[in-house]
Amino acid sequence: MAEVTDADFAAEVIGAQLPVLVEFTADWCPPCRQMGPVLSALAREEGERLKVVQLDVDTNPETTNAYQVLSMPTFMVFRGGEPVKAMVGARAKRRLLEELSEVL
């Protein structure tokens, strides 16, 4: 799973051809660490129709503030350069897939 930064967010997320699931995360966040294996599996299994990336909120404040992220983990789906869905909190892979099906 790729990591994005303030510097490459526009190129990697806004300019992406596929829909992009961004996890706004932090090293100190236990639920964020819990989501790591779930997101890695999702990236492997859905890679042809969904790009999955992480953005560290502590080292990338511009993007974090621009999208008003206050809780971690926050997941945002971007399609065509625009956020189309936001979800807050850890969740099981099945639930995440169900929520993503609405926007993919």
C-alpha positions as CSV (number, residue, x, y, z in Angstrom):
1,M,0.0,0.0,0.0
2,A,1.4,3.4,-1.0
3,E,1.9,6.4,1.2
4,V,1.1,9.8,0.0
5,T,2.2,13.2,1.3
6,D,1.2,16.9,1.0
7,A,3.7,17.2,-1.8
8,D,2.3,14.4,-4.0
9,F,-1.4,14.2,-2.9
10,A,-2.6,16.1,-6.0
11,A,-0.7,13.8,-8.4
12,E,-1.4,10.5,-6.6
13,V,-5.0,11.1,-5.5
14,I,-6.6,14.0,-7.2
15,G,-5.1,13.0,-10.6
16,A,-5.6,9.3,-10.3
17,Q,-7.5,7.4,-13.0
18,L,-9.0,5.0,-10.5
19,P,-11.1,5.8,-7.5
20,V,-8.7,6.2,-4.5
21,L,-9.3,5.2,-0.9
22,V,-7.2,7.4,1.4
23,E,-6.7,6.4,5.0
24,F,-5.8,9.4,7.1
25,T,-3.7,7.8,9.8
26,A,-1.1,8.3,12.6
27,D,1.6,6.1,14.1
28,W,0.2,6.6,17.6
29,C,-3.3,5.5,16.6
30,P,-4.0,1.8,17.6
31,P,-7.2,1.5,15.4
32,C,-5.1,2.8,12.5
33,R,-2.5,0.1,13.0
34,Q,-5.3,-2.4,13.2
35,M,-6.5,-1.4,9.8
36,G,-3.1,-2.0,8.2
37,P,-3.6,-5.6,7.3
38,V,-7.2,-5.0,6.1
39,L,-6.1,-2.2,3.8
40,S,-3.2,-4.2,2.5
41,A,-5.5,-7.0,1.6
42,L,-8.0,-4.6,0.0
43,A,-5.2,-3.1,-2.1
44,R,-4.2,-6.5,-3.3
45,E,-7.7,-7.8,-4.0
46,E,-9.3,-4.7,-5.5
47,G,-6.2,-3.1,-7.1
48,E,-7.7,-3.2,-10.6
49,R,-10.6,-1.0,-9.6
50,L,-9.4,0.9,-6.5
51,K,-6.2,2.5,-5.4
52,V,-5.5,2.4,-1.7
53,V,-3.1,4.9,0.0
54,Q,-2.3,6.2,3.5
55,L,-1.5,9.8,4.6
56,D,0.1,10.4,7.9
57,V,-1.8,13.3,9.5
58,D,1.1,14.4,11.7
59,T,3.6,14.9,8.9
60,N,1.1,16.2,6.3
61,P,-1.0,18.9,8.0
62,E,-1.9,20.8,4.8
63,T,-4.0,17.9,3.3
64,T,-5.3,16.9,6.7
65,N,-6.6,20.4,7.3
66,A,-7.9,20.9,3.8
67,Y,-10.2,17.9,4.2
68,Q,-11.0,18.8,7.8
69,V,-9.9,15.4,9.2
70,L,-10.2,15.4,13.0
71,S,-10.4,11.7,13.9
72,M,-8.3,8.7,13.0
73,P,-8.6,6.6,11.1
74,T,-10.6,8.6,8.6
75,F,-11.2,7.1,5.2
76,M,-12.1,9.2,2.2
77,V,-12.9,7.9,-1.3
78,F,-11.9,10.2,-4.1
79,R,-13.3,9.8,-7.6
80,G,-12.6,12.1,-10.5
81,G,-10.5,14.3,-8.1
82,E,-13.3,14.9,-5.7
83,P,-14.1,13.3,-2.3
84,V,-17.3,11.3,-2.7
85,K,-17.5,9.4,0.6
86,A,-16.0,9.7,4.1
87,M,-16.0,7.1,6.9
88,V,-14.5,7.4,10.4
89,G,-13.2,4.6,12.6
90,A,-11.8,1.1,12.2
91,R,-14.1,-1.5,10.5
92,A,-14.0,-5.0,9.3
93,K,-13.0,-5.7,5.7
94,R,-16.5,-6.9,4.8
95,R,-18.1,-3.7,6.2
96,L,-15.5,-1.6,4.4
97,L,-16.2,-3.4,1.1
98,E,-20.0,-2.9,1.6
99,E,-19.5,0.8,2.1
100,L,-17.2,1.1,-0.8
101,S,-19.6,-0.6,-3.1
102,E,-21.8,2.5,-2.9
103,V,-19.2,4.6,-4.7
104,L,-17.3,2.2,-6.9
